[in-house]
Amino acid sequence: MSKLGNVGARLYRGEVGYDFVGKRKIWYGISILITITAIVGLAVRGLNMGIEFSGGAVFTTPKTSVSSTEAQHKAESVAGEHQVVVQKLGGGALRIQISGLDTKQSLPVQEALAKDLNVPVKDVNTQLVGPSWGEEIANKAWLGLGIFMVLVVLYLAIAFEWRMALAALVALIHDLTITVGIYALVGFEVTPGTVIGLLTILGYSLYDTVVVFDSLKEASKDITKQTRFTYSEIANRSINGTLVRSINTTVVALLPVAGLLFVGGGVLGAGMLNDISLALFVGLAAGAYSSIFIATPLVADLKGREPQMKALAKRVQAKRAAAAAKGESQEDPQGELPGSEEAEDGDGTAVVGPRHQPASRGRGRGRPSGKRR
């Protein structure tokens, strides 16, 4: 077995672990700082809306020896105050995007570009995009996002409980805010591809969160019938038990996206790939972070406010204090596998058996199989 696989097995069995839930205030602080930075970047710099949303004209030239940088300067001198984006296409052609141009303005700009780039005017293809079309696309995107959020909350509230649904919703908003803020800070153009990328990352983020929630739901079943672990400790073991799985799925998903962003967009100059790849890259990373450091610790916070969970925590601490006073070994919060079955023996002591295997109740046969010595 590989080292990573061995670590994953030990995390799953509860032999090792990291206290994610216990240090949740640190993660909350980091997330708040990142979110504030993203919001400030969004407020100060704003989003660089593509022509599909702002309206304008797109000029496609035939093959030319003019570089994209030189074409950018020439187009800016022609466009005046209008925003210009130039991309090099296959075969040496250029795609020159100028926002805010209407039909009357596009013709003289087309002629000026043809003259500056030394190509025939008739070979410069012009395509106009109205702002109303972009506004319609934006409204549909917001509508789709709203419907998605509502369905997610309803599903999680039915499949799990409302606290998990609320935590998942907070994590999704956290991921979207960070991704949009990074777009504002970097200055990448927002296109329909960006919107598709934003909607895609929600599914990935939700997947990791649901995996941890499912483990937590199984491990916390009948939790009040035992006195070995608090709800926060069960939640922490659920995160550790699925940690390697979350890392593996995130890395596998990030590798091809990184290829699109850094190799395709950066090295090869495929600028159109940046629209969706940046959203995917940032969103996937933020989604993996939020599912581990935000969603489950937030559930533990909300669940810990319940009277039953407060009473359970007091019983657990009282039992450990009594054991410490007698010089007995205290229960280790990381010492058992999430989801292990527990029963009560004759004197009311919790007996923990192997996963999916009830603990022995036999009398006169020595200690029950799952009870610690």
C-alpha positions as a Markdown table, in Angstrom:
| # | Residue | x | y | z |
|---|---|---|---|---|
| 1 | Met | 0.0 | 0.0 | 0.0 |
| 2 | Ser | 1.3 | 3.5 | -0.8 |
| 3 | Lys | 2.2 | 5.9 | 2.0 |
| 4 | Leu | -0.8 | 8.1 | 1.1 |
| 5 | Gly | -3.1 | 5.1 | 1.1 |
| 6 | Asn | -1.7 | 4.0 | 4.5 |
| 7 | Val | -2.2 | 7.4 | 6.0 |
| 8 | Gly | -5.7 | 7.5 | 4.5 |
| 9 | Ala | -6.5 | 4.1 | 6.1 |
| 10 | Arg | -5.2 | 5.3 | 9.5 |
| 11 | Leu | -7.2 | 8.5 | 9.3 |
| 12 | Tyr | -10.3 | 6.4 | 8.4 |
| 13 | Arg | -9.8 | 4.1 | 11.4 |
| 14 | Gly | -9.2 | 7.0 | 13.7 |
| 15 | Glu | -5.7 | 6.0 | 14.6 |
| 16 | Val | -4.4 | 9.5 | 13.6 |
| 17 | Gly | -6.2 | 12.8 | 13.0 |
| 18 | Tyr | -6.1 | 16.5 | 13.0 |
| 19 | Asp | -8.4 | 18.7 | 15.1 |
| 20 | Phe | -10.1 | 20.6 | 12.3 |
| 21 | Val | -13.2 | 21.4 | 14.4 |
| 22 | Gly | -11.3 | 22.4 | 17.5 |
| 23 | Lys | -9.4 | 25.0 | 15.5 |
| 24 | Arg | -12.4 | 26.2 | 13.6 |
| 25 | Lys | -12.0 | 29.8 | 14.7 |
| 26 | Ile | -8.7 | 30.0 | 12.8 |
| 27 | Trp | -10.4 | 28.7 | 9.6 |
| 28 | Tyr | -13.3 | 31.1 | 10.1 |
| 29 | Gly | -10.8 | 34.0 | 10.5 |
| 30 | Ile | -8.9 | 33.0 | 7.3 |
| 31 | Ser | -12.1 | 32.7 | 5.3 |
| 32 | Ile | -13.4 | 36.1 | 6.5 |
| 33 | Leu | -10.0 | 37.7 | 5.6 |
| 34 | Ile | -10.1 | 36.1 | 2.1 |
| 35 | Thr | -13.7 | 37.0 | 1.6 |
| 36 | Ile | -13.2 | 40.7 | 2.7 |
| 37 | Thr | -10.2 | 40.9 | 0.3 |
| 38 | Ala | -12.4 | 39.5 | -2.5 |
| 39 | Ile | -15.3 | 41.9 | -1.8 |
| 40 | Val | -12.9 | 44.9 | -1.6 |
| 41 | Gly | -11.4 | 43.9 | -5.0 |
| 42 | Leu | -14.8 | 43.6 | -6.4 |
| 43 | Ala | -15.9 | 47.0 | -5.1 |
| 44 | Val | -12.7 | 48.8 | -6.1 |
| 45 | Arg | -11.8 | 47.3 | -9.4 |
| 46 | Gly | -15.2 | 45.8 | -10.5 |
| 47 | Leu | -15.6 | 43.0 | -13.0 |
| 48 | Asn | -14.2 | 43.2 | -16.5 |
| 49 | Met | -17.5 | 42.3 | -18.3 |
| 50 | Gly | -17.1 | 40.8 | -21.7 |
| 51 | Ile | -18.7 | 42.1 | -24.8 |
| 52 | Glu | -21.4 | 39.5 | -24.5 |
| 53 | Phe | -22.7 | 41.5 | -21.4 |
| 54 | Ser | -21.6 | 45.1 | -22.2 |
| 55 | Gly | -22.3 | 45.1 | -25.9 |
| 56 | Gly | -20.0 | 46.2 | -28.7 |
| 57 | Ala | -18.3 | 44.9 | -31.9 |
| 58 | Val | -16.0 | 42.1 | -32.7 |
| 59 | Phe | -13.6 | 42.4 | -35.7 |
| 60 | Thr | -12.0 | 39.3 | -37.1 |
| 61 | Thr | -9.1 | 39.9 | -39.5 |
| 62 | Pro | -7.5 | 37.6 | -42.0 |
| 63 | Lys | -3.9 | 36.3 | -41.6 |
| 64 | Thr | -1.6 | 39.2 | -40.7 |
| 65 | Ser | 2.0 | 39.6 | -39.6 |
| 66 | Val | 1.1 | 42.2 | -37.0 |
| 67 | Ser | 1.6 | 40.9 | -33.4 |
| 68 | Ser | -1.3 | 40.9 | -30.9 |
| 69 | Thr | 0.6 | 43.5 | -28.8 |
| 70 | Glu | 1.0 | 45.9 | -31.8 |
| 71 | Ala | -2.6 | 45.3 | -32.8 |
| 72 | Gln | -3.7 | 46.2 | -29.3 |
| 73 | His | -2.0 | 49.6 | -29.5 |
| 74 | Lys | -3.4 | 50.3 | -32.9 |
| 75 | Ala | -6.9 | 49.3 | -31.9 |
| 76 | Glu | -6.8 | 51.4 | -28.7 |
| 77 | Ser | -5.8 | 54.4 | -30.8 |
| 78 | Val | -8.7 | 53.9 | -33.0 |
| 79 | Ala | -11.3 | 53.0 | -30.3 |
| 80 | Gly | -10.6 | 56.0 | -28.1 |
| 81 | Glu | -12.1 | 55.4 | -24.6 |
| 82 | His | -13.7 | 52.1 | -25.5 |
| 83 | Gln | -12.2 | 49.0 | -24.0 |
| 84 | Val | -10.2 | 46.8 | -26.4 |
| 85 | Val | -9.3 | 43.1 | -26.2 |
| 86 | Val | -7.1 | 41.5 | -28.8 |
| 87 | Gln | -6.6 | 37.8 | -29.2 |
| 88 | Lys | -4.3 | 35.9 | -31.7 |
| 89 | Leu | -6.2 | 33.2 | -33.5 |
| 90 | Gly | -5.0 | 30.1 | -35.4 |
| 91 | Gly | -3.4 | 30.8 | -38.8 |
| 92 | Gly | -2.2 | 34.3 | -37.8 |
| 93 | Ala | -5.7 | 35.9 | -37.7 |
| 94 | Leu | -6.7 | 38.4 | -35.1 |
| 95 | Arg | -9.9 | 38.8 | -33.0 |
| 96 | Ile | -10.3 | 42.5 | -31.9 |
| 97 | Gln | -13.1 | 43.1 | -29.4 |
| 98 | Ile | -14.2 | 46.7 | -28.8 |
| 99 | Ser | -16.9 | 47.3 | -26.2 |
| 100 | Gly | -19.6 | 49.9 | -26.4 |
| 101 | Leu | -19.6 | 50.4 | -30.2 |
| 102 | Asp | -22.9 | 50.7 | -32.0 |
| 103 | Thr | -23.7 | 50.2 | -35.7 |
| 104 | Lys | -22.7 | 53.7 | -36.8 |
| 105 | Gln | -19.4 | 53.7 | -35.0 |
| 106 | Ser | -18.4 | 50.2 | -36.2 |
| 107 | Leu | -17.9 | 51.1 | -39.9 |
| 108 | Pro | -15.3 | 53.8 | -39.5 |
| 109 | Val | -13.5 | 51.7 | -36.9 |
| 110 | Gln | -13.5 | 48.7 | -39.3 |
| 111 | Glu | -11.9 | 50.9 | -42.0 |
| 112 | Ala | -9.3 | 52.3 | -39.6 |
| 113 | Leu | -8.3 | 48.9 | -38.4 |
| 114 | Ala | -8.0 | 47.5 | -41.9 |
| 115 | Lys | -5.7 | 50.4 | -42.8 |
| 116 | Asp | -3.5 | 50.1 | -39.7 |
| 117 | Leu | -3.2 | 46.4 | -40.0 |
| 118 | Asn | -2.6 | 46.5 | -43.8 |
| 119 | Val | -5.5 | 44.2 | -44.7 |
| 120 | Pro | -8.4 | 44.7 | -47.1 |
| 121 | Val | -11.5 | 46.2 | -45.5 |
| 122 | Lys | -13.8 | 43.6 | -47.1 |
| 123 | Asp | -11.8 | 40.8 | -45.4 |
| 124 | Val | -12.4 | 42.2 | -41.9 |
| 125 | Asn | -15.5 | 40.5 | -40.5 |
| 126 | Thr | -17.6 | 42.6 | -38.2 |
| 127 | Gln | -20.1 | 41.2 | -35.6 |
| 128 | Leu | -22.2 | 43.5 | -33.4 |
| 129 | Val | -23.5 | 42.4 | -30.0 |
| 130 | Gly | -26.2 | 44.4 | -28.4 |
| 131 | Pro | -26.2 | 45.0 | -24.6 |
| 132 | Ser | -29.8 | 43.8 | -24.2 |
| 133 | Trp | -28.7 | 40.3 | -25.2 |
| 134 | Gly | -26.0 | 40.3 | -22.6 |
| 135 | Glu | -28.4 | 41.6 | -20.0 |
| 136 | Glu | -30.8 | 38.7 | -20.8 |
| 137 | Ile | -28.0 | 36.2 | -20.5 |
| 138 | Ala | -27.0 | 37.6 | -17.1 |
| 139 | Asn | -30.6 | 37.5 | -15.8 |
| 140 | Lys | -30.9 | 33.9 | -16.9 |
| 141 | Ala | -27.6 | 33.0 | -15.1 |
| 142 | Trp | -28.8 | 34.6 | -11.9 |
| 143 | Leu | -32.1 | 32.8 | -12.2 |
| 144 | Gly | -30.4 | 29.5 | -12.7 |
| 145 | Leu | -28.1 | 30.1 | -9.8 |
| 146 | Gly | -31.0 | 31.0 | -7.5 |
| 147 | Ile | -33.0 | 27.9 | -8.5 |
| 148 | Phe | -29.9 | 25.7 | -7.9 |
| 149 | Met | -29.4 | 27.2 | -4.4 |
| 150 | Val | -33.0 | 26.6 | -3.4 |
| 151 | Leu | -32.9 | 23.0 | -4.7 |
| 152 | Val | -29.7 | 22.3 | -2.9 |
| 153 | Val | -31.0 | 23.6 | 0.4 |
| 154 | Leu | -34.2 | 21.6 | 0.1 |
| 155 | Tyr | -32.4 | 18.4 | -0.8 |
| 156 | Leu | -29.9 | 18.6 | 2.0 |
| 157 | Ala | -32.6 | 19.6 | 4.5 |
| 158 | Ile | -34.6 | 16.4 | 3.5 |
| 159 | Ala | -31.6 | 14.1 | 3.2 |
| 160 | Phe | -29.8 | 15.3 | 6.3 |
| 161 | Glu | -31.1 | 18.2 | 8.3 |
| 162 | Trp | -31.5 | 22.0 | 8.1 |
| 163 | Arg | -28.2 | 22.7 | 9.9 |
| 164 | Met | -26.3 | 20.8 | 7.2 |
| 165 | Ala | -28.3 | 22.6 | 4.5 |
| 166 | Leu | -27.5 | 26.0 | 6.0 |
| 167 | Ala | -23.8 | 25.1 | 6.4 |
| 168 | Ala | -23.6 | 23.9 | 2.7 |
| 169 | Leu | -25.3 | 27.1 | 1.5 |
| 170 | Val | -22.8 | 29.2 | 3.5 |
| 171 | Ala | -19.9 | 27.2 | 1.9 |
| 172 | Leu | -21.3 | 27.7 | -1.6 |
| 173 | Ile | -21.7 | 31.4 | -1.1 |
| 174 | His | -18.1 | 31.5 | 0.3 |
| 175 | Asp | -16.8 | 29.7 | -2.8 |
| 176 | Leu | -18.7 | 32.0 | -5.2 |
| 177 | Thr | -17.6 | 35.2 | -3.4 |
| 178 | Ile | -13.9 | 34.2 | -3.5 |
| 179 | Thr | -14.0 | 33.2 | -7.2 |
| 180 | Val | -15.7 | 36.4 | -8.3 |
| 181 | Gly | -13.3 | 38.4 | -6.1 |
| 182 | Ile | -10.3 | 36.8 | -7.7 |
| 183 | Tyr | -11.8 | 37.6 | -11.2 |
| 184 | Ala | -12.0 | 41.2 | -10.2 |
| 185 | Leu | -8.4 | 41.3 | -8.8 |
| 186 | Val | -6.9 | 39.5 | -11.7 |
| 187 | Gly | -8.9 | 41.5 | -14.3 |
| 188 | Phe | -9.9 | 38.5 | -16.4 |
| 189 | Glu | -12.8 | 39.1 | -18.7 |
| 190 | Val | -16.2 | 37.7 | -17.6 |
| 191 | Thr | -17.9 | 35.9 | -20.4 |
| 192 | Pro | -20.6 | 33.2 | -20.7 |
| 193 | Gly | -17.8 | 30.7 | -20.2 |
| 194 | Thr | -17.1 | 32.2 | -16.9 |
| 195 | Val | -20.8 | 31.8 | -15.9 |
| 196 | Ile | -20.6 | 28.1 | -16.9 |
| 197 | Gly | -17.5 | 27.7 | -14.8 |
| 198 | Leu | -19.1 | 29.3 | -11.8 |
| 199 | Leu | -22.1 | 26.9 | -12.0 |
| 200 | Thr | -19.8 | 24.0 | -12.5 |
| 201 | Ile | -17.8 | 24.6 | -9.4 |
| 202 | Leu | -20.9 | 24.5 | -7.2 |
| 203 | Gly | -21.4 | 20.9 | -8.1 |
| 204 | Tyr | -17.8 | 20.0 | -7.2 |
| 205 | Ser | -18.0 | 21.9 | -3.9 |
| 206 | Leu | -21.3 | 20.3 | -3.0 |
| 207 | Tyr | -19.9 | 16.8 | -3.7 |
| 208 | Asp | -17.1 | 17.1 | -1.2 |
| 209 | Thr | -19.4 | 18.6 | 1.4 |
| 210 | Val | -22.0 | 15.9 | 1.0 |
| 211 | Val | -19.4 | 13.1 | 1.4 |
| 212 | Val | -18.4 | 14.5 | 4.8 |
| 213 | Phe | -22.0 | 15.0 | 5.8 |
| 214 | Asp | -22.9 | 11.5 | 4.9 |
| 215 | Ser | -20.1 | 10.1 | 7.1 |
| 216 | Leu | -21.1 | 12.5 | 9.9 |
| 217 | Lys | -24.7 | 11.4 | 9.7 |
| 218 | Glu | -23.8 | 7.7 | 10.0 |
| 219 | Ala | -21.3 | 8.3 | 12.8 |
| 220 | Ser | -23.6 | 10.5 | 14.9 |
| 221 | Lys | -26.6 | 8.1 | 14.8 |
| 222 | Asp | -27.8 | 7.5 | 18.4 |
| 223 | Ile | -25.0 | 9.7 | 19.6 |
| 224 | Thr | -26.8 | 10.6 | 22.8 |
| 225 | Lys | -26.9 | 6.9 | 24.0 |
| 226 | Gln | -23.1 | 6.9 | 24.6 |
| 227 | Thr | -20.7 | 9.0 | 26.7 |
| 228 | Arg | -17.4 | 8.5 | 24.9 |
| 229 | Phe | -17.5 | 11.3 | 22.3 |
| 230 | Thr | -19.1 | 14.8 | 21.8 |
| 231 | Tyr | -20.7 | 15.8 | 18.6 |
| 232 | Ser | -17.8 | 18.0 | 17.7 |
| 233 | Glu | -15.4 | 15.1 | 18.1 |
| 234 | Ile | -17.6 | 12.9 | 15.9 |
| 235 | Ala | -17.6 | 15.6 | 13.3 |
| 236 | Asn | -13.9 | 16.0 | 13.4 |
| 237 | Arg | -13.4 | 12.2 | 12.9 |
| 238 | Ser | -15.7 | 12.4 | 10.0 |
| 239 | Ile | -13.6 | 15.0 | 8.3 |
| 240 | Asn | -10.4 | 13.0 | 9.0 |
| 241 | Gly | -12.0 | 9.8 | 7.7 |
| 242 | Thr | -12.8 | 11.4 | 4.3 |
| 243 | Leu | -9.8 | 13.7 | 4.1 |
| 244 | Val | -7.6 | 11.7 | 1.7 |
| 245 | Arg | -10.6 | 11.1 | -0.5 |
| 246 | Ser | -11.3 | 14.8 | -0.7 |
| 247 | Ile | -7.7 | 15.6 | -1.5 |
| 248 | Asn | -7.5 | 12.9 | -4.2 |
| 249 | Thr | -10.6 | 14.0 | -6.0 |
| 250 | Thr | -9.6 | 17.7 | -5.8 |
| 251 | Val | -6.1 | 17.1 | -7.1 |
| 252 | Val | -7.4 | 14.9 | -10.0 |
| 253 | Ala | -9.9 | 17.6 | -10.9 |
| 254 | Leu | -7.4 | 20.5 | -10.6 |
| 255 | Leu | -4.7 | 18.9 | -12.8 |
| 256 | Pro | -6.5 | 19.2 | -16.2 |
| 257 | Val | -7.9 | 22.6 | -15.2 |
| 258 | Ala | -4.4 | 23.8 | -14.4 |
| 259 | Gly | -3.3 | 22.6 | -17.8 |
| 260 | Leu | -6.0 | 24.7 | -19.4 |
| 261 | Leu | -5.1 | 27.8 | -17.3 |
| 262 | Phe | -1.4 | 27.8 | -17.1 |
| 263 | Val | -0.3 | 25.8 | -20.2 |
| 264 | Gly | -3.2 | 26.6 | -22.6 |
| 265 | Gly | -3.8 | 30.1 | -21.5 |
| 266 | Gly | -0.4 | 31.2 | -20.3 |
| 267 | Val | 2.1 | 29.3 | -22.5 |
| 268 | Leu | 0.1 | 28.8 | -25.7 |
| 269 | Gly | -1.7 | 32.1 | -25.4 |
| 270 | Ala | -5.2 | 30.6 | -25.7 |
| 271 | Gly | -6.9 | 33.5 | -24.1 |
| 272 | Met | -10.4 | 32.2 | -24.6 |
| 273 | Leu | -9.6 | 29.3 | -22.3 |
| 274 | Asn | -8.9 | 31.6 | -19.4 |
| 275 | Asp | -12.6 | 32.5 | -19.0 |
| 276 | Ile | -13.7 | 29.1 | -17.8 |
| 277 | Ser | -10.4 | 27.7 | -16.5 |
| 278 | Leu | -9.8 | 30.4 | -13.9 |
| 279 | Ala | -13.3 | 30.0 | -12.5 |
| 280 | Leu | -12.8 | 26.3 | -12.3 |
| 281 | Phe | -9.4 | 26.4 | -10.8 |
| 282 | Val | -10.2 | 28.9 | -8.1 |
| 283 | Gly | -13.6 | 27.4 | -7.5 |
| 284 | Leu | -12.4 | 23.9 | -7.1 |
| 285 | Ala | -9.7 | 24.9 | -4.7 |
| 286 | Ala | -12.1 | 27.0 | -2.6 |
| 287 | Gly | -14.7 | 24.3 | -2.7 |
| 288 | Ala | -12.2 | 21.7 | -1.3 |
| 289 | Tyr | -11.2 | 24.2 | 1.4 |
| 290 | Ser | -14.8 | 25.1 | 2.4 |
| 291 | Ser | -16.0 | 21.5 | 2.6 |
| 292 | Ile | -13.3 | 20.7 | 5.2 |
| 293 | Phe | -12.7 | 23.9 | 7.0 |
| 294 | Ile | -16.0 | 25.7 | 6.9 |
| 295 | Ala | -19.1 | 23.5 | 6.2 |
| 296 | Thr | -18.5 | 20.7 | 8.8 |
| 297 | Pro | -17.1 | 22.9 | 11.6 |
| 298 | Leu | -20.1 | 25.2 | 11.1 |
| 299 | Val | -22.5 | 22.2 | 11.4 |
| 300 | Ala | -20.7 | 21.2 | 14.7 |
| 301 | Asp | -21.2 | 24.8 | 15.9 |
| 302 | Leu | -24.9 | 24.8 | 15.1 |
| 303 | Lys | -25.5 | 21.3 | 16.4 |
| 304 | Gly | -23.5 | 22.0 | 19.6 |
| 305 | Arg | -26.1 | 24.6 | 20.6 |
| 306 | Glu | -28.8 | 22.0 | 21.0 |
| 307 | Pro | -29.7 | 21.2 | 24.7 |
| 308 | Gln | -29.1 | 17.5 | 24.0 |
| 309 | Met | -25.6 | 18.0 | 22.6 |
| 310 | Lys | -24.7 | 20.4 | 25.5 |
| 311 | Ala | -25.9 | 17.7 | 28.0 |
| 312 | Leu | -23.9 | 15.1 | 26.1 |
| 313 | Ala | -20.8 | 17.2 | 26.2 |
| 314 | Lys | -21.2 | 17.6 | 30.0 |
| 315 | Arg | -21.6 | 13.9 | 30.5 |
| 316 | Val | -18.5 | 13.1 | 28.4 |
| 317 | Gln | -16.4 | 15.6 | 30.3 |
| 318 | Ala | -17.7 | 14.4 | 33.6 |
| 319 | Lys | -16.8 | 10.8 | 32.7 |
| 320 | Arg | -13.3 | 11.7 | 31.6 |
| 321 | Ala | -12.8 | 13.8 | 34.7 |
| 322 | Ala | -13.9 | 10.8 | 36.9 |
| 323 | Ala | -11.5 | 8.5 | 34.9 |
| 324 | Ala | -8.7 | 10.9 | 35.4 |
| 325 | Ala | -9.3 | 11.2 | 39.1 |
| 326 | Lys | -9.1 | 7.4 | 39.4 |
| 327 | Gly | -5.9 | 7.3 | 37.4 |
| 328 | Glu | -7.6 | 5.4 | 34.5 |
| 329 | Ser | -6.9 | 6.2 | 30.9 |
| 330 | Gln | -9.3 | 8.8 | 29.4 |
| 331 | Glu | -11.2 | 8.3 | 26.2 |
| 332 | Asp | -9.3 | 9.4 | 23.2 |
| 333 | Pro | -11.5 | 11.5 | 20.8 |
| 334 | Gln | -9.5 | 10.1 | 17.9 |
| 335 | Gly | -9.5 | 6.5 | 19.1 |
| 336 | Glu | -12.4 | 4.9 | 17.4 |
| 337 | Leu | -13.6 | 4.8 | 13.8 |
| 338 | Pro | -16.6 | 7.0 | 12.8 |
| 339 | Gly | -19.7 | 5.0 | 12.6 |
| 340 | Ser | -18.7 | 2.3 | 15.1 |
| 341 | Glu | -21.6 | 0.8 | 16.8 |
| 342 | Glu | -22.1 | 1.3 | 20.5 |
| 343 | Ala | -24.2 | -0.4 | 23.2 |
| 344 | Glu | -24.6 | -0.3 | 26.9 |
| 345 | Asp | -23.5 | -3.1 | 29.1 |
| 346 | Gly | -25.1 | -4.0 | 32.4 |
| 347 | Asp | -23.4 | -1.2 | 34.4 |
| 348 | Gly | -24.3 | 1.5 | 31.9 |
| 349 | Thr | -20.8 | 1.7 | 30.3 |
| 350 | Ala | -20.7 | 2.3 | 26.6 |
| 351 | Val | -19.2 | -0.6 | 24.7 |
| 352 | Val | -17.8 | 0.1 | 21.2 |
| 353 | Gly | -17.6 | -2.8 | 18.7 |
| 354 | Pro | -16.0 | -3.0 | 15.3 |
| 355 | Arg | -17.6 | -1.2 | 12.4 |
| 356 | His | -20.9 | -2.8 | 11.4 |
| 357 | Gln | -20.4 | -5.5 | 14.0 |
| 358 | Pro | -22.3 | -5.3 | 17.3 |
| 359 | Ala | -20.3 | -5.5 | 20.5 |
| 360 | Ser | -20.4 | -8.7 | 22.5 |
| 361 | Arg | -22.8 | -8.7 | 25.4 |
| 362 | Gly | -21.7 | -12.1 | 26.9 |
| 363 | Arg | -21.4 | -12.4 | 30.7 |
| 364 | Gly | -18.7 | -14.5 | 32.3 |
| 365 | Arg | -16.6 | -14.6 | 29.2 |
| 366 | Gly | -14.2 | -11.9 | 30.1 |
| 367 | Arg | -14.4 | -8.4 | 28.8 |
| 368 | Pro | -16.7 | -7.4 | 25.9 |
| 369 | Ser | -14.8 | -7.5 | 22.7 |
| 370 | Gly | -14.9 | -3.8 | 22.0 |
| 371 | Lys | -14.3 | -2.4 | 25.5 |
| 372 | Arg | -11.0 | -0.9 | 26.1 |
| 373 | Arg | -8.8 | -2.2 | 28.9 |
